[in-house]
Amino acid sequence: MTNPESSTHSRARTKMSTTRQGHDTPASSGIESSSLGAANTQDTGGTSTEVAPAPLTSVVIDGVRVELGELPDLVELDTPRDGVPAVVETEPALKRCAAALAAGSGPAAVDTERASGFRYGQRAMLVQIRREGAGTWLIDPEAFDDLKIIDDALRGVEWILHAASQDLPCLAGVGMWPDKLFDTELAARIAGLPRVGLGAVVESLLGFHLAKEHSAADWSTRPLPEPWLRYAALDVEVLVDLEEELVALLEKDGKLDYAAQEFQSLLDAGVPAPRVDPWRRTSGSHTIRNRVQLGAVRELWYTREKLAEHRDIAPSRLIPDSAIIAAAKGMPTTVPALLALSGFHGRAAKRDAPKWLHAIQSAKNGSDLPPLQVSTNAPPPPRIWAERDAEAAARLATARPRLAELAESINIPAENILTPDFLRRVCWRPPATITLEAISAQLAELGARPWQIELSAALLTEALANPEPLPPKEPKAPKQNPTA
C-alpha cells in the first residue's frame, strides 16, 4: 500500500504548511484526482467546454496507482499565511510595494480581479502579487494613473498566472506586461489534468480546498470587504507551489518544452486587436434577415456602448442583447411601443427610450446599411462540408478522429495539440501538393507552434493525402401524407 505522504499533494502540503498556521481543519474527503487521464472536452466551434469526468476509484500519482480511500482529506485554505494585507491605494504605499517586490527573489505570482457584468470593460479592479521575500501585496489600480512602477520592479522576473489570457489584457491596461510567463492553467492542460480550474488544480496537486465563492463578485466595490481580500490573497499564495508541481509533471512526461512554447506564444501575441464590427456578435443577430433591421442592431449596439462607457456600467445592465434584437425586428416608433418589447423594462430603459428610438430611426434613414453577410476566408461550418466539398469533408472526417487518438495517447487535449480552426482550415484548403513540408509550412503560417507541428503534421499529411471515404448518405424517409 502506498503511503499517502508520498503523494504529490501531500508533499506540497507539507512544504506549504511549514510556514502556515490555522489550516488543519479537514474539508470534505472528495479529493480531486491527480490522475493524468485524458481531458474531457467537447469541440463547440473552436471553444473548449469541460465535461465532468467519470467517478474514479483510483488515481496514478508519480507512476504509482493509489486507491482514493488512501488519500488524505483536503485541508481548507482560508487564511493567508502572513495575514490579510492592507490594500495599496496611496503613492507612498505603491513605492514601498515596488521596492519590496524588486528586492524579493524568485518568480512573482500575479492575479487580477475584475468587475465583469458590473462595470464597463474588463479593466483590473485589484492586482495581487506575491514574491518570496516580499510577501503578498494587494493593489487598487483605480487609485493610480498606471502601475508602471510595479512593472519596472518586476523586469526580468518570471510571472506566474492562472489563465493568463484573461489577465494579461487588463494588466497591460495598467502598464504591466511580463518578460517571462508561466501559466498554470495552460500547464495543467498540457499535463493532462482532468480539470484545470484553479480550485480543481490546487486540490489535485496541493491537497488544499480553495474557496472560489467571490470570483464573480463586484470588485469595483469600495472599500473591499475583508473576506474578499482574504480570497484575493490566497489566489496568489498557491501559485508558486503549483508551478513547482506542474513543472515536475511536465518534465516527467517530456512536455515542459511544449508548455514553454505556449507561454512564449501568449507573450508574443500581445493584447488582441479590437474586433471588426463587434456589434455583429450581438446574441440573436443571426436571426435578422433584413438590412434595415440589421442596421438597427448596429445603431442600438453602439448607442448602448456609448451610454455604458459614459456611466461605467456593463452594457447588459442597460438592456440585454435580446432587447436589441426585439427592437430591430419590431422597429417601434413610439415610447409605449418600445417599452412593450421584451427587455425594455425598468427605470433605465424608460429614461433612455428616446435614445433607443433615435437609434432605430437612424437605421431607417441611413444609406450606409450593413451587408447581411460579411466575406471571410474562414471555412464554412463543418456540418455543410459534405454538400459544399465532399473531398474536404472526407479529409476532416479522417483527420479529426486520428488527432483525437493522438491526444488520448499522449494525454493532451486535442484542441491544445492543434487549434480546431487550424485543423478546419488545413482540411478545407490544403496545399496543392500534400507533403509533410507543405503541411508543416501551412500550419506554421497559421500560427501553430513548433511542438504542435512536430506532433500533428505527419498525421495530417497522411489523413489529407489518403482520406477515408465518407459513409453513404442515408436516404431520407418519405414524407407521409397526414390525410392518408
CORRATA-V699760 format. One line per field, one symbol per residue. burial: # if it has 24 or more other C-alpha atoms within 12 Angstrom, else .. Layout:
burial: ???
This chain:
burial: ...#..#######..##.....#......############.#...............####..##.#..###########.#######....##.##.###...###########################.#########.#.##.###.##..#######################################################...#.####...#...####################.##....##.##########...........##.#..#..#.################.##...#####################..#..##.#.##...###.##.##########.....#........#..#.......###########.###.###.#####################...#.#..##.##...#######.#######.###.#.................
